[in-house]
């Protein structure tokens, strides 16, 4: 640690005892990035809990001359939230909603409050916060204030600045003040003279530049670039709060805000409109705006094609024919009136002749699906189905809506001139277009092309009366180009404004005023190929390309929706998010701050709480697969070294459990006693869980013999190691159900998918076991392979072909079905299951959720007649070996508490369905002595439930 940094940490401890300060590469590495092209490693990351903590940080950094960067959700796409000094992470602790005034329709919130958290709280009162960026599930109010964020419904609600009543700030000299529509006010009366002098300087600046501010600023609705000094004009009431919105933390640090709320619309509808291209779509925007829509969003075919390829064709429904689309949302107080307006608009647009198709989307499920596509636009556009990568840099320029079509024509010509490809989407109703471009930022030639393109793009948008930034701010990406948009006098006025607030240039240095070059600190660079065991066939640069998939959009930091990322949801720590882990792996590959490569303890620790649930491979817009990255890292990290004890005890469980089946009764008796707990401790296994009882081999043989189909088998029932060892009754039930559904099966026993060796990073052994399994299954037999255990099905489907890389492995993978998938795709049309309960609780296995899209157990249960499926959306928390490891027990329970545990507290006699052995084991643990046992779907659907036998299960009274 360098001496100045040591001094800074010591001084912070003196001024703010208990303040959390992190300085090591394992903590600061993820904060070197946001969602932009830039990488700026900070010297320290600080997690304030109060405005007083922020005052201490600013004062200490001012004394030491260390820059300060305020950060919310870290989703900034222009490099607004990275800096070389101290980064203040407001999202971790300063994330409280302080007050909601329903009568005044205002809310007072801390800077780290996530937008969706505020919206959920205000929705209880029929209120909402208007601006709604696509990152609403993880962006913070402080970040939205920093870049004057807008969102999908900005046609109606405008920018964040229009909804700010007051800001609570800390100035660069450590003074707390409140900025509102009447000026600046000190929090501490003793600071009155300082605040009065600051306010006087601002008024003097405005008085000297009246004409300039009136002519160059506020020309179009989305003019975010630069500082919004027009709010300080006399006719605008000297609104200092609104003037500080959009300053990107370069003038003051916002600690809290009072914001205005809007009433929730009572009625709404959505039109989807198809066009040949985005220019044709833009041509219709002025006419659409005459119908007062709440949203007019556009996107091109690349995003839709990527969504369908990555998550299944059924994930995008409701779009008419076309190669570009507009979403038009209309709202009002009366549904009939809204529907009539929608029909009238559709008729008018059809008559214009530019539409390739259009429809009114009435299904709420279809609407949610469509908005999900648009909201994931930035991530989906980053990594397209052909493997190509695209980047921000010119992602949110804006013009007046009536000029949008002409601007897009010129912009597409500019792309063609430089032989670049752009993926277009955005807020067409506000004239703001997002675009990700396939810049080459690795080579000197590619960077030169990028610089030239950005300079010409800036000139083009200015020619059309537009702005460099219409939503994301200037940041490091466009601040250098502000001189193209504004006069020298205006640039000088911006500098004077910052000088008033931040004379030492302490705050977010290098942004807007005295900017860094736009091609400085770029994250991309040429990296050496890394030799790995997994092939990473979908990434051109192998492992380095795979971890580079993460572009920082931060969907893994969402606290609801989907399954990713359970450990982040449990801990709230950036390092425990998929993004944080990916950034640490990127740092490892770079070899600068993390210098030990595969042996890095910082990377090992960052990956430690990853549950290997694989949800990120599905929920992440760019399909980051952290479970695979973790498996590769563990393999390389422990190569030739002693491993954690649990890697042996749990990683080799398929082998030991097969042997245990020959002496199940005495082994179970031994594990019930004190020796069992001792063995658990020696194996790195928690003693806070009961070890599941082993089934005897005789029980498995008898179960399968009784369930043998009478006629020829149409499929293979793969009896995995866990079903064989712990719940053979599931194998029997699955065999009977499949036969009843017209899919009689031949049982295949004694093979293993190798998953436990993969999850513990023992890839050499895993490959040996997988190769043996592939040889046995790839024997000219083309019948479907049905797997009752979802995790094993996922390993056969994905891990085996990616680890072995052979045609035989792919042939086997192509034949694999989950139990749910088999009943969905292969059951004969006339099959009717036995009577089912009306209401069930369901825990879907994460690997099934991630790997077998379109074959969800909930959908099957609905089709079979179950009216209500109360699904615990999220990971159960056990996750194979994870929840059995001593050091992970608490996190395992915390993850379960997010969704599963609350449902188990209120079962009211409903059966619990959990196909995964891990899920069922966690449920058994959580329900304690309540006599609840999770059923496999096969047990629920068994046409002969009397045939189910569980002689291997221990009486709970006998368990320790």
N, C-alpha and C positions, 0 to 999 in steps of 0.2 A: 504494500500500500504506500502510495506517495505521501510525503509529509504534509503537503497542503490539504490533501483529502482527509488525512488523520485529524488535522487541526479543525477542519470544518465539522467533522463528526463529533469531536469533543465539544466544540462550541455549541452545536445543536443540542447535545445532551444537557448542557448547562442551562440553555434558554427554554427548552421544551422537554423536561424529563419524561421519559416513556415514549417519546416520538420514535416511530419505527423508521429506521434508515438502513437501506441495503446497498452494499458497495461491491460485492463479489460478482464475477462474470455470470455465475449461475442465476443471480437475481436481476442483474442489469441487462443481460443479453436480449431477452424478449422486448425490452423497452428501447432497443436501438432501432426498432421498426414501428411503423404504423401500417396503413393500407396503401401506402404510396410506393414510389420507386426508390425511396431513400433509406439509407442506413447511417445513423449517427449514434454511436455508442455513448450513453451518458456516463458520468462519473459516479453518480449515485441516484437511487430512486427513493423518494420519501413518500410515506403514506400518512398524510395529516388526518387528524380526527376532529379538528376545530379550526376556526378562523385564527385563533391565537397561535396554533401550530404553524399556519401559513405565514403569519407575521414573523415568527421566529426564523423560518427558513429564508424568507426574503431579506430580512435584516442581516443574517449571517452570510448569505450569498453576496449581498451588497458589499459587506466589509471585505470579503475575499475576492470580489470581482468574478464570481462564478455565475454564468447564465442560469436562468430558471425557465423551465417549460412546463406549463400546465397541461394536464392530459386527463381525458375522460375515458371513453371506451376504446380509445386507440384506433378508431376506424377512419381517421383522416386520410383522404386520398391524394392530398397535395403536399404532404410532408409537414403539416401544421403541428404535429404532436410529437416530434422528435427533436432532441437538442443535446448539445455536448456537455452540459453542466449537470444540474440537478433537475430531474423530472418529478413533478408532483402528481401522483396518481390519486385523483379524487374519488374514483369509482369504488375503492375498497372499503372505506369507512365513512366518508362524507357523502352518504347516499340516502339521507333521510328526507321524508316529506314532512315539513315542519308545521304546515297549516293549510287547510282548505276552507276558504270562506265561500260558502254556497251562495249566500245572498249577493255578495260583491262579485261573484264568479272569478275569484282569483285563487292562486295557490302559491305558497312560499316553500321553496325547495332548496336543498343543498346542491352544489354544483355536480356532484357525482350521481344524482338520481337518474336512473335509466328511464327513458321516455315511456316505455310500456308499463313500468311500475306506477308512474304518475297517471297514465291513462286508465289503468285498472282501478286506481283509487278514486279518480274523479267520475268514472263511469257509474259508480254506485249512486251518484247524485244527478245523473243525466247530463254530465258535462264532459268535455274533452279538451285536450290541448291541440290546437289546430294544425300546426306544422307536423308532418308525418314522414320523415325520410324513410327510405327502404330499410335502413338499419335500426328501425324503431325498437327492436327487441334487445339492443345492446348499446346504442348511442346514449350519451348522457346529456342532460340539459346544459351543463357547462360547455360541452363540446358544440352543441347546437348554437349556443350563444356566441361561442368563439368564431364560428364561420358563418353565422346568420343562415342556418339551415332552413330548407323549405320542405319539399316532399311531394308525394304523389298528388296531394290535394291543394297545391299552392295556387291553382286557378281560383279557388275559393278563399283559402286561408292565408295566402301570401307567405312572407318570410317570418322567421322567429322575431326579428326586430319589431314587427307590428304587434307582438303579443307580450312584450316585456314592459312591466310597470316600473320595476326598480331593480337595481343590481347592488349587491353587497360586495365590495371590492377591497383588495389590499393593494395599495400603491407601491411603486418601486422602492420607496423609502420606508416601507413597513407601516404605513398609516391605514387604518380601517376607515372606510367612508361608504356612504350610500349615494348612488347615482340614480336620479329619477328624472321626471319630465320638468322639474323646476331647477335642476342643477346638481350640485354636490353638497353633501352634508356629513360632517364628521361623526363617527360613532362615539368617540371620546371627546368631550368638549375641549380638552387640553390641546387637541390637534386643530382647533378651529382656525387659527391663523394660517397654518400650512394649507388647509383645504381652501380657505378663502383666497389665498394667493394663487393656488392652482386654478381655481374657477376664474379668477380675474385674467390670468394668462390665456385661458381658453377664449374668453370674450374678446380679448384684444386680438387674438388670432382670427376670429370670425370677422371682427370689424375690419380688419385689413384685407379680407379676401371675399367680401360679400358677392361681388359679381362672379368671381371664379366659382364659388360654391354653387351659385344658382344656375350656372350654365353647363358645368361639366358633370355634376353629380345628379343622381336620381332621374336619369333620362328614360330608362326602361324599368319594368317591374323587377327584373332579376339582376340589376347592376350591383353585384356584390364586391367586385374587385376594388382594392384600395380601402380607404376609410370613408365612412358614411357621414361626413361632416355637415351635410345639408340639414341634419337634425338639430344642429346648433344655431341655425339661422333664426333671426327674431320671429319671423312668421311661423316657424315651427316650434317656438316656445322654449328654445335652449334645452332640448331633451338630451341630457348627457348620457342617460341610460341607453337610449337607442343609438347614440353616436358610438358607444363602446361595443355594441353588438357588431360582430364581424371583424373585430380588431385582432382576432386569433391569439389572444393572450399576450400581445406585444405591447400593450399600454398599461394594463392592470390585470391582477389575478382575481377572477370572479369566484367567490366562495359560496354565494347563495343568490337566489333571484326570486322576485315576486312576478308571477306571470298571469296573464289574462286567459280565462277559459271560455270556451264556446259551448253552446247547447248541442247535444247529440241529435243528428237528423232523425226524424221519425220514419221516413220512407226513403228508399233508394232503389235504383236499378242500374244494371251494367249492360252496355252495348259493346260487342266486339266487332270490329270493322276490319276487313281484309283489303290489302292493296298490293299492286305489283312491286312497289318499292317505297322507301321512306319519303322520297320527294313527293310522290302522289299523295301519301298520307298527310304530309305537311300542307299541301294545297288545300285540303278540306278543313284545316284547323280554324281559320277565321269564321267560317260558317257554323262550325260546331260551337264556338264561343258565344254565338248569339243566343244559344239555348241555356246559357248560364250553368254549365256543368261544374261539378265539384272536382273532377279530375279528367284530364285528357293525356293519357300515357301512350308512348309509342315504343316499338321494338322491331328488330328485323329477324329474319328467319334463323340466323345462326344461333341465337339464344334458345329458341324453341326446339330446334333440332338437337342441341346439346342436352336440354332438359329431358327430352324423350329418350335419347340414347342412354343417358346416365341413370335415369330413374324409372324408365318404362314408358311405353306409349300412352298408357292411361293416365299419366301424371299431367298431361296437357290436353284437356278436353274443352270444347266450347268455342274453338277458334274456327272461323270460316276459312275458305280457301284463300291463299295469298302467300306472299313472300315478305310482307311487312304488315303490322297490325296496330290499330289504335284501340285502347280501352277508353270508353267514355262513360263516366259515372254521373248520373243525375240524382239529385236529392231534393227533398221537399217535406212538407207536412202531411201530404195526402198521397197514398200509394196509387190511387187511380189517376190522379193528376200527373204524377211522375211517369207512370206507364204511358199515358197519352202523349206526353212530351217526347218520350223515347221513340214511340212509334212515328210521330211526326218527323223527328230528326232523321230517323232511318229512311223514311220515304224521301225526304229532301236530298239526302246524300246519294241514295240510289238513283234518283233522277239526274244528279250531276254527272254520273257515269264513270267516276274514278274507282268506285268500289269493285272488288272482285267477289265480295260477299259480305254479309252483315247479319247479325242476329242479336236479339235481346236475351241475355242469360238470366233465367229465372231461378235456377237451382243454386241455393246457397253454397253447396259443396263445390259446384263448378266455379263459382265466383272465388271462393277461397283458393282453389287450385290455380286459377288464372293469376290472381294477385301474387301467389307464391312465386310463379315464374318471373313476374316483373321484379319482385323484391330481391330475387336471387340474381338479377341481371349482371351485377358487377362480377360476382364470382363465376357464374356460368360463362361469361364472355372471356374470362381470364384463361381458361383451358378448354378449347373446343374439341369436338368429337374427333377431328383429324389429328389431335395431339398438339396443334399449334398454340402458341402462347401470345397473349396480348397484354398491354400495359396501360396504366393511366398516364397522365401528363397533359393531355388536352381533353379532359373528360367531362367538362361541364360549362363550356362556353354557351352564351345565350344571346339571342337577338329578340326584337319585338316579334310576337307570334305571326304578324302579317308578313314579316320578312323571312320567316323560317325556311320556306321552300327554296327561295333564291339562294340563301346562305348554304343550304345543304347541297344544292347543285354545284356551287363553287367549291365547297369543302370536298366533295367526292372527286372533283377534278384535281384538286390539290393532292389528295391521297394517291391518285393514279400517277400524277407527275413524279412523285417520289417513290413509286412502286411499293406503297404501303397498303395494308388492308385494315379497315376499321370496322368494329362491331358497334352498331348504333342502337341506342335506346334512350329513354328519358322522358322529360316532362314537356311534351310537344305543346300542350296548351299554354305553357308559360314561355315558350320559345327556347327552352333549355335542353340541350342534347348532350347526353353522356356518350362517350366513345372510348373504347379501348383499342389500341393500335399495336400492330406487331413490330414495334421498334426493336432494333438490334442495339442493345445497350452494352454489349460485351466488347465489341471491337471499336477501335478508334474511328473507323469509317462509318460504322453504324451510329455512333454518338454524334458525329458531324452531321449526318443526315437528319437525326432527330432535332438537333439545334436549328438547322436551317428550316425544317418543316414547321417547328413551333413558332419561329419568327414570322414565317409567311402566313401561318394560321392566325396569328395575332393580328397581322395587317388585314387579313380577309374579314375577320369578325368585326373589326373596327370600321372597315369600309361599309359594312351592313348596319352600322349604328349599334353594334353589340358590345358585349363585355367579355373579358377573358374568363371570368368566373361568374357563374350564375347560382352557385350553391355551395361548393366545397371550399371556397376561399382561395387565395393566391398561394400561400405556403411557399415551399421551396420550388415548386413546379412552375410558378408563373410570376412571382414577384419581380424577377429580372425583366419581365416583358411589360411591366406597367408603363414604362416610358413610351411604348408604342400606342397605348390607349389614352394617356393623359399628357397634358402640356407640362413643360418644365416647371411652371409656376405651381401647378397642382401637385406635382411630385414634391416640390419644396414645402408646400402646405402640409402634406402628409408627414414629412420629416419633422416639421415644427410641432405638429400635434403630438407625435411620439415624444419629442423632446420635452414637452410640457409634463407629460406623465412619467417618462422614463429617461431622464437625462443621461444616465450611464449606459444605456443600451443593454440593460440587464435581462429584460423579459423577451423570451422567444427570439433571441438574436438571430438575424439573417432572414427574417420574414418581413415582407412588405417594404420596410425602410432599410436601406443599406443591405440589399439582399445578397445572398450567396448566389453564384452562378447556377443556373438551372440544371447543369450537368455535373455539378459537384456532389459528392457523397452518394452517388448511385449505388444501389445495393448489388445489382447484377455485375458479375465479373466472370471471366473464364475460370472454371474450376477443373481440377483433375478428375478423371473417372475413378470411382471408388470400387474396389473389388468386393463383391458381396455374394452371399449364398442365394438369396432371392434374386430372381431375374429382373424384376421391375419392367416387364415388357411394354407397359404403356407410357414409359418415360424415356425420352431419347437419351438423356444423360444418366440413366440408371438411378442409383440412390440419390445422387445430387439433384437430379431433375425431379425425383419424386418428392423430396422434402421441400423443393422450391415451389411445389404446387400451392403452398400456403401463401396467399397474397395479402393476408391480414384483414379481410373483411369482418372477421370476428363473429360469425354466426355461432361458433362454439361457445361464446360467452352469453348466449341467450339463456334465460332462466326458465323458459317454458317453450313448448312446441318441439316435436321430434324427440330424439333420445340423446343426442350429443349435447354437451360433454358431461357425463355424470359426476366426475371428480371435481370439475370446476363448479358445478351447481352445489356440490357439497361444501367446498372450501372457499369459493369466491376468489381464489388466487389466480392471477394471470399465468403463473408458471404451471398451474394445473389445468389449463385449457389446452385444447388441441393446438391452437395458434401458438401459445407460449412454448409448447414442446417442439413444434415445428421450427420455430425461430431458434431454439437452442440447437437443434440438429443442423440448421443452416449455419450457425456460428461454428459448430464443430467442423463442418465441411470446409468452411473458410480458413480455419486454423489460425485466426488472429487473436481474439480474446479467449477463445477456448482452444488451448494448444495441445491437449493430450490426445486428441483424436478419439478413437474407440475406447480408450482407457479413461476418458473423462469422467470424473465423479460428479461434476456439475450436471452433465447430461444424464447420467444414471439417475441422479436424484430428481431431475425434472420429469423423467419417465416413470418414476417409482409408483405414483398413484394412478397411472393410466390403467384402466380396468381391462384393456384389450377387448372392449365391447364391440368394436368395428362400426359403431354408429356413425362415426365421422366419415367413413367411406361412403355413406349414403347421404347423410344430412349436410355434410360440407359441400358447398357449391362447386368446389374444385376437386372433390373426392380424395382429400387427404386420408390415408389409411394408416393411422398411427399404430394400430395393433401390429401391422406388418413391420413398420419401422422399428417399433420397440423390440420385436422378436429378432430382427437383424442386429440391432444394437446389442442386445443381451448376448447373442451368439458371439459377436466379435469382442465384446467387453470381457467375457469370461473365457475366451479361447485359451486353453492351456493353463487355466487358473482354477483354484477351488471356488466352487459356486456357493450361493446361499443354500442352507440345508433344505429349504422347502422345494428347491428345484429338483432335488433327488427324491424327497418323500412324495411330493405331489406330481412332479413331472413324469415320474415313472409309475404312477398309480395304475395305468392300464395293465402293466405287467404284474405288479404285486397283487392287484385285485383279482386277476385271473388265477393266480396261485392260491389266494385266500379262499376262493370258492371251493377248493378241495377239502378245506377244514374250516368251514364258515362258523360252525357252532362254537368250537373252542376259541377261535380268534375273536369272535364277537364278545364272548365272555371275558377274555383277557382285556379287550379294549374298554370294557365297562368299568374296570377296576382302576386302582391307583397306578398300575403299570401302564395302562393306556394313556393316562395323562403324562406320565414321564416320557413315553415314546413320542407323544405329540410335541412336547417341548423340545426333545432332541431333534425332531424333524422340522422345527420351525413352524409348527402348526399351532394355532390358538387353542387353548383349553376352554375357551368360552363357548365353544360349539360342541355338540354331540357329533361324534364321528358316525356317519351312516353305517348301518349294519350290512355286512356282506351277505349275499344270497348264495346258497349252495349250488354247485354245478348240477346236482340232481334236480333241483327245482327248475332251473333253466331248461334242462332236457325234457322234463315232464311237461312244462308249459308249452314248449314248441311242438312237442309230439301231439299234444291235445289240440293244438291249433292248426295242424297241417291241413291244407286244402284238399278236398276230395278229387278235383279235376286237375287239368294241366295248369301250371303256374304261368301267369302273364308278366310277372315282375319279380324282382329280387328284393326281399326285405333285409336290409343291412342291419344286423343286430350289433350295435356299437358296444364298446367296452363297458360303458357306464350302465347301459340297460342290462347287459349280461350280468354285471357284478352286483347291481344294487336294486334294480326293479324289473325283474324278468316278466312280471305280470303285464308290463306295458308291451313287451314283445308279443305276448299271447293276445292281448286285446287288439293290438294293431293288426295282427294277422287275421283275426276274425272280422274286424271292421272292413279291411281291404277286400277280403273274400266276399263279404256281404255286398260291397259296392261294385263287385264285378272285376276285382283286380286280385285274384288269388296269387299268392307269393311263395317263392321258395326262400326259406330263411338262410341267411349267410352269416355264420358265426365264426369268430376267431380272427377276424381282420380288424385293423385299427386305422383310423384316419390320421393319427399322429398329432392331434391338436395339443395335447398337454406338453409335448416336447417343443412344439412351435411357440406356445405362449410363454414358456420358460426359456426360450432362446437356445434350445439344444437342437440346432437345425441339422447337424450331421446325422444324429440318431433319427430325427424326424424323416429325413430323406430316405434312410434305409427302410424304415417301417412303411412309409408311403409307397416306395417302389414295390415292396412286397405286395401291398394291397392292390396296386394298379395291375400288377402281373396276374393276380388271381381274378380280378374283375374284367380285365380286357382280354377275353378269351373267345372272341367271335360271338359273344352273347350280346345282343343289342337291346335286351329287355330293359325297361326302366329300373333304376336302383332307388328304392324308397327307404328313407332313413327317418326313424322315429325321433331321434335326438337332434334338435336343430343345429347345435354347435358342430356336431360331426358332419351333418349335411353341408354346412357352410365350408368346413375344411375340405371336404371332398370336392366341392364346387369351385372353390377359389384358391385355397392354400396349396393343394396338391399340384394343380397345373402351373401355378406361379413358382413353386419351389422346384419341381422336377423339370418343367419346361419341355416335356415330351408330347408327341402326338397321342400316345397311348393315354397319358394323364388327362389330356383334353377330351379324348373320347369318353373316358369314364366320367369326367365332370359334366359332360353334356347329357348324360343319362340320369343325373342325380335329381331327385325330388324330395322335398320335405313331405311329411305325412299330410299336412294341409294342402300342399301343392298337388299331391297325388289325387286326393279327393276332389280337388278343384278341376283338374285337367283330365283325369283318367277314369273317374267313376262313370258307370253307365247311366244313361239318362233317367232310367226308371228307379234309380236307387232312392230309397226312403229310410232314413235312420230311425231308430226307436224314439219314443217320445222324449222330448228334451225339456229342461226347465225353462221358464220364461225369462229368467234373469240370472246372469253369471258374472263373476269377476274373472278377468283375464290378465295374465302376465305373459306378454309376448317376449320370447327370447330375443336378445339384442342381435345375435348373429342371423337369426331368421329375418328380423326386421331389415337388417342391412343388406343381406345377400339375396333374398328372394322377394323382391318387390312385386307387387301384384298378386301375392299369395299370402295374404294376411289371415291369421286364424279368426280375427274379428269378422272379416267379410264372410268367411265360410260359415261361421256360426249364425250370422244374420240370414244367410241364404237357406240354412237348414231349419230356420224357424225360431231361433232364440231372439226375442224381441229387444232385450236390452243387454248389451255387452259393456260392462263397466271396466274399461281397459286401463290398467295402471301404466300410463305412457311414460316409459323411462326404464332404466336398468334396475334390476332387482338388487344389485349391490354385491352379490356373491361372486359372479363372474369367474367361474371355474376355480382356479387355485387362489385367486386374489383374496377373496373374503375368508379363506382358511388360513392365510398367512398371519402370524401374530401381529406384525406391525401394521397390518391393513384392516384389522377387525373394526376399529372405530369408524374409519371411512366407509367401510362396507355397510355398516348400520346407518350411517348418515345418508348414504345414497338411497337405501331402502326407504328411509323416512320421507323422501321427496314425493313419492307417489304410491309405492306399494303398501307401506305400513298403514297409512290412513284408511285404505280400503279394507284391510284385514280387521280393523277395529270395528267396522260397521258391516259385517257380512249379512246379518239377519237371515241366516240359513242358506244363503246362496252358495253354490259350489264354486270352488276356485280352480281355474284351469291354468296349468303351467306345463308346457311340453318339455321345457328344458330341465335337466336334472339339477343344475345349479339353482334355477328359480324355485323348483319344488323344495329343494333342501333349505333355501333361505326362508321360504314360507313356513316350513316345518319349524325352523328355529324361532321365527318371529311370533308364531302363534303359541309357542310354549306348550302348556298342558291343556289347551282348549279342545284337544281332540280333532283338530282340523288337519286334513291331509290334502295337498294339491293333487288334482287329477290330471293325468295326461288326456289330451283330447280323445285319444283312442279309448280310454276307459269310460269317458262320458258317452261315446257313441257305440260301445260294445253291444252287439246284439244278444250276447249271452253273458251278462255281467256275473252270473253265478259261477262262471268258469274262472273268474279272477281269484287268485289266491296269493296271499302275502305272508307265507309262513316264516319268512326270513325277518320280518319286521319285529323289533323288540317291543315288549310291553313298556310303556313310558315310565311306569313305576320302577322298572329295573334300571333305568338309565341314571347315570350320575348327574 
